[in-house]
């Protein structure tokens, strides 16, 4: 039996014309993400793959790998709001270098991002039970939804080492930036 049969990647939208967005709904989703081999699970809110706007909750655990991608052809904007937990948004250059990263956390100055179609990006959850609300232009087709560059590994064993190296690179960059600030202040401790 395939992994997808035992562990789906997404839950179908609840039935009805009005869907209450409840703590119970996202609580069940978070629990499913903890047991998913991919360490994440989607809860669709849109009723059809042909819907013009796709809305969903995405529950993620640290260690999940979201392939760097963009939504260029057809062009699709993507908006992500972090509801719980903590997550890094990483933007890449076309050749796979880290262009920048943004820490996204609820209740802080930066709690989400709106991404243009041409931007290669990924998300890395930093805390257990990270929950995001995502809205993306539809319709959905598995063949054209995401453009994954050649430099990004597909999901699988190779992805684990890529994700680890990505996190090491970001940690080294943060450490270098902290040292630069410290040197600029003349080695004075933070006030």
N, C-alpha and C positions, 0 to 999 in steps of 0.2 A: 504494500500500500504506500502511495507516495506521501511525502512529508506534508504537502499541501492539503491532502485529504484529511490527515489527522490534525494538522495545525493550519488552519486557513490564514491567509495574509490580511484579510479584511472581513468585517462583519457587514452583512446587508443592512440597508437602511430600515429603521423601524417603519411599520405600516401606519397609515393614517395621514390626514391632511395637516395635523399639528403634532410635532414631536417635542415633548417636554425635554429640555436638556437638564438632566438631573445628576446629582452626585452618585446615585445608584448606577446610572448608565455608564458614567466614566469609571466608576469603581470596578465594575465588571470588566471593562476594557483594560484597565491597568492590570488586573489579575491575570487576564489572558496574555498580556504582553510579557509577564513574568515567566509564563510557561511556554512561550513560543520559542522555537529554536532560533528564530531571527531576532528575538528580544524586542519585538515591536508588533503592534497590531493597530489596524485602522478600523474606525467605526464610521461607515458612510452615513451621510444624512441625505444626500441626493438620491432620488429614487431610480434614476436611469443613467447608464453610461453616456447616453445622448444629451443629458442635461447641459444647458449652456454654462452653468456655474456648478462646480463640484465643491461641496463643503463636507468636512470630515474632522473627526478627532483622531489624533495619532498619539498612541501611548508608547513610550520608548523607555528602554533600560540602557544603562551604560554598557558599552561593548557592542551595541548594534551597529551595523555598517550600512550607511545610506550612500550608494554609489554617487560620486560627483557626477553632475548632470546639468543640462539646461533644457529649456522647453522652447526651442527655436522654430521648429517646423512640424506642425503649425505653431505660430507664436502664441505662448500662453503666459500670462502674468501669474504670480504665485504670492499669496500673503500668508504669513505664519505668525500666530500670536501664542506666546508661551503662557499657559494657564497655571501650571505647577511645575516645580523642579527647576532645572537650569540647563541651558543648551548653548553650544557655540554654533554660530552661523559662519561658514568659511566660504569666501569667494576666491576663485582661482583665475589665473590668466589662461589664455587659450592653450598654452603649452604645459599647464599643470602646476605652475608655481603658486604658492599662496599669495594672493594679492592683499587680502586683509581678513580679519576675523572680528566678530562682534559677539560679546557675551549677552545672551538674552535671558532675562529673569523677570517673573511677574513682580509687580510692586516696585520696580526700579525704573530709572529713566528710559532704558531700552528694553522693551518687553516683546518686541516682534520685529519682523522685517517684511518689506514688500520688494519682490525681486522681478526685474525685467527679464523678458524671455531669453535674451542673448547671454546671460550671466551663468557661467559654470559655478556650481555651488554644491555644498553638502551641509548637513547638520550633524552635530555630535552631542548627544545627551551626556550631561556631566553628573546628574543626580538620578537616583532610583526614582521611578514613577514620574518621569518627565511627561507632561501632557501638553499637547499643542492643539490649537484649532487652526485648520488650514482651509484656505479657499483658493481654488485654481479654476481657470477658464476651462470649460468643456468643449466638445465632448471628449471622451476618453477612448483611446485605442492603444493597446499594449505595444503595437509595432511603432507608433509615432509619438507616444507620450513624452518619452525622455530620450535625449541624445546623450549617450555616455561616451566620453572621449576615449581614444585608444590608450591614453596614459593611466586611466583609472581601471583597477581590476574589477571584475564582476564579483558578485557574491560568491563566497567559498573560502577555502583555506588561504589563498593568496591575499584575500581582503583583510584577514586578521593582521598580517604583518604590515600591510599598507596602512591600516588604521593606527597601529602602534607607532609606526614611523611618523605619521602625520602628527600624532599627539606629542611625540618627542620633539619634533621640529617646533611646534607651537610652544612647548615648555621652554625650550632653549631660547626662542625669540622673546618670550616674556621675561626670562631671567636676564637676558642681555639688556632689555629695556629698563628693567628695575635697576640694574647696575649703572646704566647711563644716568638715570634720575638721581641715584645716590651720589655719583661722581659730580653731577651738576650742583648738588646741594653741599658739596664739600664733605661728604661722608656723614652729615648730620642725620640723626635718627628722625623718623617721621614724627611730626607734632600731633 
